Every structure is written in C-alpha cells, then in structure tokens.
Amino acid sequence: MEQGRILVVDDEEPVRRLLADFLTQLQYEVVTAADGVEALQKFAGGEFDLVISDRVMPKMDGLTLLQEIKSRDPHVIFLMITGYPSFETAVEAMKVGAYDYVPKPFQLEDVRLRIERALERRRLRKSLQTMRGLVWGLILSIPVWLILGVLFAFFWK
C-alpha cells in the first residue's frame, strides 16, 4: 500500500537517488527531477502529496520552485533542503510556504519523521474539513426536519 506521492528535486544525482531509494523502501511513490524546470513539468503531470527540493539549483532555485508549486497547489507540502543553511533562508522559505527546512547533511530518519508528521497533519486537515462539512450539513438539515415534524404532527391529529 502506497503512503503518498512525493516529488524529489535535487541537482545532485547521489542525493536524489538516496532520497528516492529510501522513500521507495518506505512505500511512497517517488518521482525525481534534476532541477526546478523539470520538477514543474512533472508536477503539472500529476498530483503530489509532498515535494522535497534543494534550495540551490541551476535553471530555477528552490524558492522560485516553491512559489510556482504553491501557486498551482496551495495544499501541497514542501520540504526545503539545503547545503547552505542560514536563519534568513529558512525564514524566507517558511514565509513563501515551505512546511519545513532541512539542512544538509541530513539524517534519513529525521527526513522520514518530518515527512510522516507533515503527511499526518495533511490527513488531519482533510478529516477536519470533512467533519466541518458534515456538521454544516446537519445544522442545515435540522430545521427542515423540524418543520416537517411539526407539519406531520399538526396534520396527523
């Protein structure tokens, strides 16, 4: 059973392969891209639950990719990874819409935990939206059933 669909974007092929192999072992469906331009092409072709992207890449950097992806799907989870961590770039990524910021070198277990936490939060948000819809449906249907009950009681005397 697949747990979700993840797009891994990194210009360093060993990092891309390492993440893809690790996530595949965890039963995720993984698609990879070597840069932001390729990632946008693949992102347009299907739904993704999560995007993991390097911050510094040729052609299109991670922040630009983040902005483009968030404009297409504001609900997708985006994890930014970078070999050049700083407080400023972390804050900038979070302001643009990154869920989390992971400095290189990273521990695979740490990445797994961040992904699981992010996807669980997404599942809970969807469940909450479903419950809100059900509650509103009940709230709106109660007056109708109340009126029908009163009319039924009045005419069946």
C-alpha positions, 0 to 999 in steps of 0.5 A: 500500500502506497503512503503518498506521492512525493516529488524529489528535486535535487541537482545532485544525482547521489542525493536524489537517488538516496532520497528516492531509494529510501522513500521507495523502501518506505512505500511512497511513490517517488518521482525525481527531477534534476532541477526546478524546470523539470520538477514543474513539468512533472508536477503539472503531470500529476498530483503530489502529496509532498515535494522535497527540493534543494534550495540551490539549483541551476535553471530555477532555485528552490524558492522560485520552485516553491512559489510556482508549486504553491501557486498551482497547489496551495495544499501541497507540502514542501520540504526545503533542503539545503547545503547552505543553511542560514536563519534568513533562508529558512525564514524566507522559505517558511514565509513563501510556504515551505512546511519545513527546512532541512539542512544538509547533511541530513539524517534519513530518519529525521527526513522520514519523521518530518515527512510522516508528521507533515503527511499526518497533519495533511490527513488531519486537515482533510478529516477536519474539513470533512467533519466541518462539512458534515456538521454544516450539513446537519445544522442545515438539515435540522430545521427542515426536519423540524418543520416537517415534524411539526407539519406531520404532527399538526396534520396527523391529529 
